[in-house]
Amino acid sequence: MQIMLARVNGASLQGLHVVDTAAVGMIADRRKMNFERQAAIAAEGAKEVLVRWLAQAGAPASCQSTIVVGAPLHEILEQVKTPKPDLVVAGITGAGESKAGTGSLAHRLARKVPTKALLERANHSNQFRKIIACINFSETSCEVATQAHRIAIQDGGSVDAVLAETKKCLADLIILGSHHHSPIYDLLVGSFTSDFLNTLIARCWWSQATRMHRSSGDRSWV
């Protein structure tokens, strides 16, 4: 999906894979090997796999491939700082690919990434035919409506606007705004974001109010 979106929007594309230090540490211990040496081996292997995967997926020759070793969430957030992409695309679940809800990494990424994010499911079609725009009349809702309309035109889809209830809506894509509250706020008031992510069955696009005044299309995606 990210390759198709980048092609349609004329955006540059970067493939990113994070080699988890926890996994590297366990393998190094089992092999009685120095951690740095095992990390280098893992990174080299991951680089070969990522390049091959991007080529098989039809990525353009200009697509960059980046491998880093570290804690996945931390490294992803670091990678999107400079240069800051217009969109981050990530899998909605891990290898288990559960039918509902998000994986722990996708859950935290959606809440913390400082840009728009698309959480993808492997078993969904490439085109967004049915789009749900979640509107609560906040400033972010303007960006939600704009993105929903733009994607619908791009894919020849339709848009339905809903105020709150999304669990019973069958859609290819659900778009909603992201509000970054403090942990204390979520503890005292509760978090719609957390509840929503725990039951999500469709692909999801997160929009930021800070992106409202951009005049050009998305140009750089991770």
C-alpha positions in Angstrom: 0.0 0.0 0.0 2.7 2.5 0.9 4.4 2.0 -2.4 1.2 2.6 -4.3 0.4 5.7 -2.3 3.9 7.1 -2.8 3.7 6.5 -6.6 0.3 8.2 -6.9 1.4 11.2 -4.8 4.9 11.5 -6.4 6.4 11.1 -2.9 9.8 9.8 -2.0 9.8 6.5 -0.1 12.1 5.2 2.6 11.9 1.6 4.0 12.9 1.4 7.7 13.5 -1.8 9.8 14.5 -1.8 13.4 16.5 -4.7 14.7 15.4 -5.1 18.3 18.2 -5.0 20.8 16.4 -7.5 23.0 16.4 -10.1 20.3 20.0 -9.4 19.4 21.0 -9.8 23.1 19.2 -13.2 23.4 20.9 -14.5 20.2 24.3 -13.2 21.3 23.9 -15.0 24.7 22.9 -18.3 23.1 25.9 -18.1 20.6 28.3 -16.9 23.3 29.1 -14.0 21.0 29.9 -10.3 21.6 26.8 -8.2 21.4 28.3 -5.7 18.9 29.3 -8.4 16.6 25.9 -10.1 16.7 24.2 -6.7 16.1 26.4 -6.1 13.0 25.5 -9.6 11.7 21.8 -9.0 12.3 21.8 -5.6 10.7 23.6 -6.9 7.6 21.1 -9.7 7.2 18.2 -7.4 7.8 19.5 -5.0 5.1 19.6 -7.8 2.5 16.1 -8.9 3.4 14.7 -5.3 3.3 16.2 -4.5 -0.1 14.9 -7.8 -1.5 11.4 -7.2 0.0 11.2 -3.7 -1.4 12.2 -4.8 -4.9 9.6 -7.6 -4.8 7.0 -5.2 -3.6 7.7 -3.0 -6.6 9.4 -0.1 -4.8 11.2 2.4 -7.1 14.9 2.3 -7.5 15.1 5.6 -5.7 13.6 4.1 -2.5 16.0 4.3 0.5 16.5 1.4 2.8 17.5 2.0 6.4 18.4 -0.5 9.1 19.0 0.6 12.8 19.6 -1.4 15.9 17.7 -0.4 19.0 14.3 -0.3 20.7 11.7 -0.2 17.9 9.4 2.6 19.1 12.3 4.8 20.1 14.2 4.3 16.9 11.1 4.9 14.7 10.4 8.2 16.5 14.0 9.2 16.1 14.0 8.4 12.4 11.0 10.7 11.8 12.5 13.7 13.4 14.9 14.7 10.6 13.8 14.9 7.9 10.3 14.8 9.1 8.1 12.7 6.7 4.5 13.6 5.7 3.3 10.1 6.4 4.5 7.1 8.4 3.1 3.7 7.4 3.3 0.7 9.7 1.8 -2.7 10.2 -1.2 -2.7 12.5 -0.2 -5.9 14.2 2.9 -8.1 14.5 3.4 -11.5 13.0 0.3 -12.8 14.6 -2.0 -10.6 12.5 -4.9 -10.7 14.9 -8.4 -9.8 13.4 -9.1 -7.0 15.8 -7.1 -4.5 17.7 -3.5 -3.3 17.2 -0.2 -4.7 18.3 1.6 -3.0 21.2 4.1 -1.2 18.9 1.4 0.1 16.5 -0.7 1.2 19.5 2.1 3.3 21.0 3.3 4.6 17.6 -0.2 5.9 16.8 -0.2 7.9 20.0 3.3 9.3 19.8 4.3 9.8 16.2 4.4 13.6 15.4 3.0 13.2 11.9 0.2 11.5 10.0 0.3 7.7 10.3 -1.4 4.9 8.4 -1.7 1.5 10.1 -2.0 -1.2 7.5 -3.5 -4.7 7.6 -1.9 -7.3 5.3 -5.2 -8.8 4.2 -6.9 -5.6 3.0 -7.3 -4.5 -0.6 -5.0 -1.8 -1.9 -7.8 0.7 -2.6 -9.9 2.6 -0.1 -13.5 2.2 -1.4 -15.3 2.8 1.9 -13.9 5.5 4.1 -15.1 6.6 7.6 -14.2 10.1 8.8 -14.5 10.5 12.6 -15.7 14.0 13.3 -16.0 15.6 16.8 -16.0 19.3 15.5 -12.5 19.9 16.9 -9.7 21.7 15.0 -8.3 18.3 14.1 -11.6 17.3 12.5 -10.9 19.8 9.6 -7.8 17.8 8.7 -9.7 14.5 9.1 -12.4 15.7 6.6 -9.7 17.1 4.2 -7.7 13.8 4.2 -10.9 11.7 3.8 -12.1 13.7 0.8 -8.6 13.6 -0.8 -8.2 9.9 -0.5 -11.8 9.2 -1.7 -11.1 11.2 -4.9 -7.8 9.5 -5.4 -9.3 6.0 -5.1 -12.8 6.6 -6.3 -14.2 5.8 -2.9 -17.0 7.2 -0.8 -16.9 9.0 2.6 -19.2 8.7 5.6 -18.8 11.1 8.5 -19.6 9.7 12.0 -19.5 11.5 15.4 -18.3 8.7 17.7 -19.4 5.1 17.1 -17.0 3.3 14.7 -17.0 -0.3 16.0 -20.0 -1.3 13.9 -18.9 0.5 10.7 -17.5 -1.7 8.0 -14.8 0.3 6.1 -11.6 0.0 4.2 -10.1 3.0 6.0 -11.0 4.9 9.2 -9.6 8.4 9.6 -9.5 10.2 12.9 -7.6 13.0 14.5 -4.8 12.5 17.0 -4.7 14.5 20.2 -1.6 14.2 22.3 -2.7 14.2 25.9 -0.5 13.7 28.9 -0.5 10.3 30.7 -2.2 11.9 33.7 -5.0 13.1 31.4 -5.6 9.6 30.0 -5.5 8.1 33.5 -8.1 10.5 34.9 -10.4 11.1 31.9 -9.8 7.9 29.9 -8.6 7.7 26.4 -10.8 7.2 23.3 -7.6 6.5 21.4 -6.7 3.5 23.5 -10.2 2.0 23.4 -10.4 2.5 19.7 -7.1 0.9 19.0 -8.0 -2.1 21.1 -11.0 -2.9 18.9 -9.9 -1.7 15.5 -10.6 -4.1 12.6 -10.0 -1.8 9.6 -6.9 0.2 8.5 -6.6 3.5 10.2 -5.2 6.9 9.2 -4.2 9.3 12.0 -4.2 13.1 11.1 -2.7 15.9 13.1 -4.2 19.4 13.5 -0.7 20.9 13.0 -0.8 19.7 9.4 -3.9 21.8 8.5 -2.2 24.6 6.6 0.0 22.5 4.3 -0.6 23.5 0.7 1.2 20.7 -1.2 0.6 17.0 -1.3 2.5 14.4 0.7 6.0 14.1 -0.5 8.1 12.0 1.9 6.9 8.8 3.4 8.5 6.2 5.7 
